[in-house]
Amino acid sequence: MKAKIINYLIGLLLAIYYCVYLQNTYLQLVVNKNDWHLGEWLINYQDGGFKRRGFLGSLFVFINELTGVHLANVVFIFLFIIYTLFFILLIKFLWTNKNTLLTISLLLLPAGLGMVLKDHTIIPKKEILFFLFYLIYLLCLRSKMMIKDYVITIFIVVALLIHEAAFFYLPFVSLAYFVKTTAPTVHKIKKIVFYQLVPATLAMLLLYRFGLNIKTENTVLFFKDHGYLLKELKIYDYYESDFDVLSIYKTYLYGYVTYSISLFLGALTVFIYCRLNKIKINPVFLIIQIIFVIPLFIKGFDWGRWINIFFSLLTLFIIGEKQLVSHWKKDLIAVLLIIFNSFWKMMAFYQGFSSFTLLDVLIKKVYYFLYFNLFRG
């Protein structure tokens, strides 16, 4: 009975997430026609040739030319379908589990899936497709469905053509395959190398060797001819100008230092969840994944986004593992985690951690000391 009530609470929470996704996506894409958000989805091959992130944009442009539906509406309808599919599958993924309050504490993690309630700038972003692909993969593995290796390769390449950041989270796919299949270890390593790492690396080399700048001389006029007037170049200007990311880090150094607080609190929540449910995550995987993701933190200044993708994928992986029976101590810890995680947030840009005044001051006193003595000393 208790597990059933918790499942309904989880369903309610995910329904709230779904509504927030839809509401903010509609606001940013259809109402505001936000040049940063909408512009990222509309990067295409038709306005100048092969480029990074242009796969889906080409599809949207084709639909626009075929139907006459405004590009913003085409993207919104597509995302409406993606959000609906993702949350239906996520509820299905969780519904058969004997969930506890710890499950809710993990779903509310501000550095993971719970960030949607704290910083709406992460909506609508392309990583929702990473989450959907990964969730489908986990569901297939759990159901013991036989998946051809080349199918995994195709999904990886498609993800890279949508957004090259997918490459830096590839170890999550490898971990799921390694842990949830029963083949001999050497055989699994060979499959991971030849069907995941090698194709992904070749695709990245292709993108960066032959991929053009996402803004060409025809981009602005091309969109205007398709009914979308770019008010500001935003993402197109970002890649064209090749922003000095290092200067941004120097300007907002303290804010970026505080991302380590969110990392610590996120890791602490995951550790407690795994410890109380006796779930083990291979430390070698964590080391490899951290090495993979480092380039994103060097090149892309939206650190909160990269951290969010990491913890969201990690949540999807561990939340499907078998949980131990709940007891009052476990529930108490979960309630404390839920309360605590409700009072802090991590932003996508510049601000790595913030909370209500008393807690913010208490935690950051230590950081002020470290900041001024280590970084300004």
Wavefront OBJ file of the C-alpha trace (Angstrom):
o trace
v 0.000 0.000 0.000
v 2.834 2.379 0.920
v 4.704 1.665 -2.333
v 1.510 2.326 -4.289
v 1.034 5.723 -2.614
v 4.650 6.623 -3.380
v 4.140 5.608 -7.015
v 1.183 7.987 -7.224
v 3.305 10.767 -5.696
v 6.016 10.044 -8.263
v 3.415 10.154 -11.021
v 2.190 13.519 -9.725
v 5.743 14.880 -9.573
v 6.505 13.753 -13.134
v 3.195 15.249 -14.308
v 4.322 18.587 -12.821
v 7.665 18.270 -14.634
v 5.801 17.518 -17.866
v 3.614 20.610 -17.503
v 6.609 22.820 -16.704
v 8.435 21.515 -19.782
v 5.436 22.165 -22.021
v 4.598 25.582 -20.579
v 8.148 26.927 -20.790
v 8.773 25.399 -24.228
v 5.621 27.027 -25.599
v 6.596 30.349 -24.024
v 10.177 30.320 -25.334
v 9.558 28.908 -28.807
v 6.073 29.976 -29.876
v 5.343 33.122 -27.854
v 8.796 34.703 -27.481
v 10.459 32.945 -30.417
v 13.620 33.043 -28.323
v 16.497 33.242 -30.781
v 18.797 31.223 -28.536
v 16.448 28.308 -27.852
v 14.628 28.224 -31.177
v 17.791 28.995 -33.103
v 19.546 25.930 -31.706
v 16.754 23.629 -32.860
v 16.742 25.189 -36.342
v 20.415 24.740 -37.248
v 20.174 23.012 -40.621
v 22.025 21.883 -43.739
v 19.809 23.688 -46.278
v 21.124 27.211 -45.592
v 24.757 26.464 -46.377
v 25.803 22.829 -46.117
v 26.834 20.143 -43.636
v 27.377 21.445 -40.128
v 27.216 20.371 -36.501
v 23.759 20.039 -34.894
v 21.984 20.422 -38.237
v 20.221 17.055 -38.513
v 16.916 17.916 -36.830
v 16.823 21.469 -38.136
v 16.909 20.101 -41.675
v 13.890 17.943 -40.862
v 12.003 20.924 -39.409
v 12.783 23.074 -42.457
v 11.566 20.284 -44.742
v 8.281 20.019 -42.795
v 7.883 23.809 -42.926
v 8.381 23.841 -46.705
v 5.989 20.908 -47.117
v 3.163 22.116 -44.867
v 3.631 25.856 -44.440
v 3.433 25.497 -40.630
v 5.629 28.074 -38.894
v 9.022 26.732 -37.864
v 8.383 27.561 -34.192
v 5.188 25.520 -34.227
v 6.892 22.619 -35.982
v 9.554 22.481 -33.270
v 6.989 22.809 -30.482
v 4.833 19.967 -31.848
v 7.928 17.795 -32.136
v 8.923 18.539 -28.539
v 5.353 17.986 -27.342
v 5.633 14.442 -28.747
v 9.112 13.929 -27.262
v 8.108 15.155 -23.779
v 4.949 13.044 -23.814
v 6.842 9.924 -24.848
v 9.632 10.509 -22.327
v 7.392 10.987 -19.304
v 5.063 8.125 -20.230
v 8.067 5.809 -20.548
v 9.617 7.151 -17.341
v 6.419 6.451 -15.403
v 6.340 2.982 -16.966
v 10.009 2.527 -16.023
v 9.291 3.395 -12.384
v 5.760 2.063 -11.907
v 6.717 -1.610 -11.543
v 9.418 -0.810 -8.973
v 8.890 -0.946 -5.238
v 9.776 2.717 -4.908
v 10.517 4.472 -1.648
v 10.748 8.087 -0.575
v 14.402 7.938 -1.610
v 13.206 7.699 -5.209
v 11.428 11.022 -4.816
v 14.506 12.587 -3.212
v 16.549 11.565 -6.268
v 13.949 12.825 -8.746
v 13.942 16.194 -6.951
v 17.732 16.581 -7.053
v 18.367 20.201 -8.219
v 21.519 19.126 -10.051
v 19.576 16.434 -11.927
v 16.008 16.023 -13.136
v 14.770 18.407 -10.429
v 16.618 21.333 -12.011
v 13.592 21.902 -14.230
v 11.806 23.424 -11.204
v 14.712 25.743 -10.363
v 16.065 27.074 -13.671
v 13.774 27.180 -16.705
v 16.642 28.153 -19.028
v 17.463 24.456 -19.418
v 14.126 24.135 -21.253
v 13.890 23.534 -24.162
v 17.302 21.978 -24.791
v 18.360 19.107 -27.010
v 19.439 16.874 -24.131
v 15.835 15.776 -23.658
v 16.519 13.534 -26.666
v 19.570 12.070 -24.919
v 17.388 11.287 -21.919
v 14.730 9.696 -24.122
v 17.214 7.565 -26.094
v 18.900 6.429 -22.879
v 15.593 5.620 -21.195
v 14.463 3.552 -24.199
v 17.798 1.714 -24.110
v 17.436 0.971 -20.387
v 13.874 -0.279 -20.892
v 15.042 -2.602 -23.687
v 17.876 -3.952 -21.542
v 15.554 -4.521 -18.580
v 13.058 -6.403 -20.721
v 15.913 -8.570 -22.102
v 15.015 -7.408 -25.587
v 17.637 -8.351 -28.148
v 19.063 -5.183 -29.690
v 21.283 -5.416 -32.733
v 24.647 -3.752 -32.175
v 24.320 -1.673 -35.326
v 21.051 -0.212 -33.979
v 22.951 1.170 -30.966
v 25.540 2.593 -33.362
v 22.823 4.324 -35.403
v 21.258 5.879 -32.296
v 24.666 7.137 -31.136
v 25.460 8.700 -34.518
v 22.005 10.310 -34.719
v 22.475 11.749 -31.208
v 25.815 13.227 -32.303
v 24.274 14.764 -35.406
v 21.645 16.374 -33.157
v 24.198 17.693 -30.640
v 27.858 16.724 -30.385
v 27.709 16.933 -26.563
v 26.275 13.395 -26.663
v 29.811 12.115 -27.295
v 30.973 13.250 -23.866
v 28.316 11.164 -22.097
v 28.913 7.999 -24.110
v 30.271 6.061 -21.079
v 26.704 5.970 -19.703
v 25.673 3.838 -22.679
v 28.703 1.619 -22.190
v 27.985 1.256 -18.467
v 24.383 0.191 -19.092
v 25.467 -2.387 -21.658
v 28.305 -3.657 -19.468
v 26.234 -4.006 -16.301
v 22.939 -5.230 -17.706
v 24.128 -7.887 -20.196
v 25.458 -11.329 -19.296
v 28.058 -11.846 -22.036
v 31.724 -12.486 -21.088
v 33.631 -9.356 -20.053
v 36.091 -9.433 -22.971
v 33.220 -9.842 -25.427
v 31.380 -6.865 -23.934
v 34.476 -4.668 -24.074
v 34.955 -5.523 -27.762
v 31.334 -4.635 -28.505
v 31.652 -1.326 -26.640
v 34.818 -0.413 -28.534
v 33.713 -1.421 -32.044
v 30.026 -0.476 -31.932
v 30.102 2.541 -29.625
v 33.478 4.229 -29.151
v 34.902 3.828 -32.670
v 31.774 4.967 -34.587
v 31.238 7.874 -32.175
v 34.862 9.000 -32.515
v 34.726 8.790 -36.308
v 31.482 10.770 -36.335
v 33.052 13.474 -34.155
v 36.108 13.672 -36.410
v 33.784 14.019 -39.400
v 31.802 16.780 -37.715
v 34.835 18.799 -36.692
v 36.852 18.160 -39.860
v 34.156 18.826 -42.448
v 31.419 20.554 -40.469
v 30.883 24.193 -41.448
v 30.139 27.102 -39.117
v 26.504 26.934 -38.050
v 26.044 30.473 -39.367
v 26.602 30.994 -43.084
v 26.116 34.092 -45.213
v 22.655 32.781 -46.132
v 21.384 31.948 -42.631
v 19.501 35.144 -41.744
v 17.906 35.529 -45.190
v 17.089 31.801 -45.309
v 15.124 31.973 -42.064
v 13.398 35.182 -43.163
v 12.237 33.443 -46.345
v 10.839 30.649 -44.136
v 8.862 33.031 -41.922
v 11.306 33.303 -39.009
v 12.987 36.665 -38.470
v 16.072 36.434 -36.281
v 16.000 39.404 -33.915
v 19.453 38.552 -32.558
v 21.991 36.010 -33.766
v 22.465 34.523 -30.275
v 23.760 30.953 -30.774
v 24.820 31.741 -34.342
v 26.871 34.704 -33.174
v 28.335 32.623 -30.327
v 29.920 30.095 -32.670
v 30.773 32.657 -35.341
v 32.606 34.905 -32.902
v 34.191 32.061 -30.954
v 33.635 33.652 -27.539
v 36.568 34.009 -25.185
v 35.314 31.461 -22.650
v 38.352 31.950 -20.421
v 37.508 35.621 -19.885
v 33.967 34.614 -18.835
v 35.403 32.205 -16.266
v 37.677 34.931 -14.905
v 34.828 37.435 -14.689
v 32.507 35.036 -12.855
v 35.183 32.994 -11.088
v 33.489 32.875 -7.709
v 30.177 31.800 -9.245
v 31.892 28.989 -11.124
v 33.758 27.878 -8.009
v 30.405 27.367 -6.285
v 29.439 24.705 -8.833
v 31.563 22.413 -6.692
v 28.948 22.813 -3.923
v 26.208 21.568 -6.247
v 28.462 18.749 -7.431
v 29.108 17.717 -3.847
v 25.437 17.854 -2.838
v 24.407 15.970 -5.971
v 27.051 13.311 -5.367
v 26.003 13.089 -1.707
v 22.361 12.449 -2.641
v 23.361 9.759 -5.143
v 25.759 8.197 -2.615
v 23.081 8.017 0.094
v 20.563 6.548 -2.368
v 23.030 3.888 -3.530
v 24.326 3.144 -0.043
v 20.866 2.606 1.464
v 19.811 0.431 -1.489
v 23.178 -1.366 -1.768
v 23.644 -0.277 -5.384
v 27.227 -0.259 -6.614
v 28.571 1.967 -9.382
v 31.906 0.913 -10.801
v 34.486 3.585 -9.824
v 36.352 2.950 -13.096
v 33.226 4.065 -14.960
v 33.020 7.256 -12.913
v 36.664 8.068 -13.631
v 36.211 7.438 -17.373
v 32.997 9.482 -17.470
v 34.626 12.398 -15.654
v 37.557 12.338 -18.104
v 35.131 12.287 -21.031
v 33.112 15.265 -19.795
v 36.043 17.563 -18.884
v 36.314 19.110 -22.406
v 32.743 20.412 -22.093
v 33.688 22.364 -18.973
v 36.678 23.857 -20.769
v 34.864 24.893 -23.941
v 31.274 25.528 -22.852
v 30.570 28.047 -20.102
v 27.063 26.700 -19.264
v 28.441 24.372 -16.593
v 25.083 23.860 -14.940
v 23.824 22.272 -18.154
v 26.660 19.741 -18.302
v 26.232 18.859 -14.625
v 22.486 18.514 -15.126
v 22.933 16.071 -18.021
v 25.385 14.013 -15.957
v 23.123 13.671 -12.910
v 19.981 13.166 -15.010
v 21.541 10.251 -16.904
v 22.962 8.855 -13.665
v 19.498 9.107 -12.088
v 17.927 7.193 -14.983
v 20.561 4.484 -14.605
v 20.346 3.901 -10.852
v 16.638 4.573 -10.370
v 15.783 1.460 -12.339
v 17.886 -0.757 -10.090
v 16.164 -2.889 -7.474
v 15.574 -1.043 -4.213
v 15.681 -2.513 -0.748
v 12.598 -2.571 1.462
v 11.960 0.723 3.199
v 12.096 1.253 6.971
v 11.613 4.257 9.212
v 15.288 5.287 9.295
v 15.493 5.118 5.522
v 12.278 7.148 5.198
v 13.545 9.738 7.672
v 16.769 10.213 5.714
v 14.742 10.486 2.501
v 12.456 13.150 3.993
v 15.487 15.140 5.170
v 16.999 14.900 1.692
v 13.742 16.021 0.082
v 13.490 19.009 2.429
v 17.149 19.958 2.050
v 17.183 19.593 -1.759
v 14.078 21.769 -1.935
v 16.034 24.722 -0.532
v 18.932 25.007 -2.953
v 19.377 25.383 -6.680
v 22.004 25.345 -9.381
v 21.754 27.649 -12.402
v 22.856 26.836 -15.934
v 25.120 29.890 -16.171
v 27.537 31.662 -13.829
v 25.846 30.758 -10.529
v 26.775 27.303 -9.284
v 24.854 27.285 -6.021
v 22.319 29.405 -4.186
v 19.850 28.895 -1.375
v 17.828 30.797 1.202
v 19.898 33.453 2.939
v 20.856 31.663 6.173
v 21.973 28.430 4.502
v 23.605 30.308 1.630
v 25.657 32.448 4.019
v 26.581 29.457 6.188
v 27.856 27.331 3.302
v 29.499 30.161 1.404
v 31.469 31.467 4.390
v 33.868 28.617 3.814
v 33.932 29.385 0.106
v 34.641 33.068 0.649
v 37.643 32.061 2.712
v 38.905 29.588 0.111
v 38.144 31.919 -2.778
v 40.009 34.921 -1.442
v 42.908 32.925 -0.020
v 43.449 30.434 -2.820
v 42.263 32.262 -5.939
v 42.907 35.875 -4.949
v 45.752 35.379 -2.557
l 1 2 3 4 5 6 7 8 9 10 11 12 13 14 15 16 17 18 19 20 21 22 23 24 25 26 27 28 29 30 31 32 33 34 35 36 37 38 39 40 41 42 43 44 45 46 47 48 49 50 51 52 53 54 55 56 57 58 59 60 61 62 63 64 65 66 67 68 69 70 71 72 73 74 75 76 77 78 79 80 81 82 83 84 85 86 87 88 89 90 91 92 93 94 95 96 97 98 99 100 101 102 103 104 105 106 107 108 109 110 111 112 113 114 115 116 117 118 119 120 121 122 123 124 125 126 127 128 129 130 131 132 133 134 135 136 137 138 139 140 141 142 143 144 145 146 147 148 149 150 151 152 153 154 155 156 157 158 159 160 161 162 163 164 165 166 167 168 169 170 171 172 173 174 175 176 177 178 179 180 181 182 183 184 185 186 187 188 189 190 191 192 193 194 195 196 197 198 199 200 201 202 203 204 205 206 207 208 209 210 211 212 213 214 215 216 217 218 219 220 221 222 223 224 225 226 227 228 229 230 231 232 233 234 235 236 237 238 239 240 241 242 243 244 245 246 247 248 249 250 251 252 253 254 255 256 257 258 259 260 261 262 263 264 265 266 267 268 269 270 271 272 273 274 275 276 277 278 279 280 281 282 283 284 285 286 287 288 289 290 291 292 293 294 295 296 297 298 299 300 301 302 303 304 305 306 307 308 309 310 311 312 313 314 315 316 317 318 319 320 321 322 323 324 325 326 327 328 329 330 331 332 333 334 335 336 337 338 339 340 341 342 343 344 345 346 347 348 349 350 351 352 353 354 355 356 357 358 359 360 361 362 363 364 365 366 367 368 369 370 371 372 373 374 375 376 377
